Amino acid sequence: MELNNLTAISPIDGRYRKQVNHLANYFSEFALIKYRVFVEIEYFLFLSDKKFFKLTSKQKLQLKAIAEDFSLADAQKIKDIELITNHDVKAVEYFIKEQFEKIGIESLKEWVHFGLTSQDINNTSIPLSWKHCMELDYLPAVANLQQNLHQLATAWKNISLLARTHGQPASPTVLGKEIMVFVERIANQIQLFSYIPYAAKFGGATGNFNAHHIAFPDKDWVKLGNEFVDKYLGLQRMQFTTQIEHYDNLAAHCDSIKRINTILIDLCRDIWTYISMDYFKQKTKEGEVGSSAMPHKVNPIDFENAEGNLGIANALFEHFSAKLPISRLQRDLTDSTVLRNLGVPIAHTLLAVKSLEKGLGKLLLNEAKMEADLENNWAVVAEAIQTILRRENYPNPYEALKGLTRGKHSIDKKAIHSFIETLAVSDVLKAELKQITPSNYVGIVAAF
């Protein structure tokens, strides 16, 4: 069956392809090959810069063009070579050597991949593509969502809301502040994420520059390796490695994204619950159907879709962070097949972010319902009254309010004010207590 959006096994490459196809720039087979070619070319140019051999300015530009102008046709050539070599990185090396013949530097072709093993290329190419995705797509998407939430929080900063702890009515709060909870949590996790370096491995077959050192024992290959990885690629070279990178930092990235996703799941469930409580209505679109059987339904599908995608993403991130840092002795191949799936949880995560933003854009505040719930729960001001009575050294105020309100369903404004009238306090204090309502007993929060 021919592969297209309808026949793809994965919904990432099928149903949702249009929404995440830009991720192919980082995580497709084409992207991996392109990044490998880029690293090989950069390493060759680095050796030239370090006077191992000479290149003219024109030749350097021609070499850079091999990576910059890399096409699907070029990738296919490499895949054709791989059919013979049965080794993907060796196929890249042979492809580059063929290009050398075209630009007249075939005498230098044995400097391609000099002293390296395939993981020197993979464990720089993959971290580099990961870094680009994080900096150009993932982090901006999460930051934009955070800003969207901040704008909603600001718009709702004066909306009183009946809080619920353990699912029961509790001291009132402010809707904007409840949204700011998520703004702050996301901001904190983005900051933690930014502290994690993008680590790379570059050191030969088992990490000791064996081949490099035996060929040029007078060169400081550790220093050269650090310079190449840090300055030419913009990654951080790990100093003591086996054949592969530790993946500890990549695992930390996965854990960090998983934690952000968990926060977003919490947000999805809260908004879903507010919708179910009728605190939010949702904008409708002409022609859309909420239920195949119930015409009135406007379901919170965007938040449900986001929650589902975040769950799938977290399951994969959990596996990545648990598996990737483990490799038998100097290496086994289990990391390779796992790394090829790096783009899958990112795709599910970004789908979730898009769904969340879509859902947030549909929300319509139902202030009347919020006000009604507050008015129907006057018992929540009991905390305020007993606290002021404590201030006045009134005897057993907590117990008095507990007897009035706990488990009662008929506590309204009249009942509260009648109770206040029975208190042996001054008229001034009674007036102060009567000023308290469920709508204004919302405390204070930091500016936002």
Secondary structure, 3 states (H helix, E strand, C coil): CCCCCCCCCCCCCCCCHHHHHHHHHHHCHHHHHHHHHHHHHHHHHHHHHCCCCCCCHHHHHHHHHHHHCCCHHHHHHHHHHHHHHCCHHHHHHHHHHHHHHHHCCHHHHHHCCCCCCHHHHHHHHHHHHHHHHHHHHHHHHHHHHHHHHHHHHHHCCCCEEEEEECCEEEEEEEHHHHHHHHHHHHHHHHHHHHCCCCEECCCCCCCCCHHHHHHCCCCCHHHHHHHHHHHHCCCEECCCCCCCCCCHHHHHHHHHHHHHHHHHHHHHHHHHHHHHCCCEEECCCCCCCCCCCCCCCCCCHHHHHHHHHHHHHHHHHHHHHHHCCCCCCCCCCHHHHHHCCCHHHHHHHHHHHHHHHHHHHHEEECHHHHHHHHHCCHHHHHHHHHHHHHHCCCCCHHHHHHHHHCCCCCCCHHHHHHHHHHCCCCHHHHHHHHCCCCCCCCCCCCCC
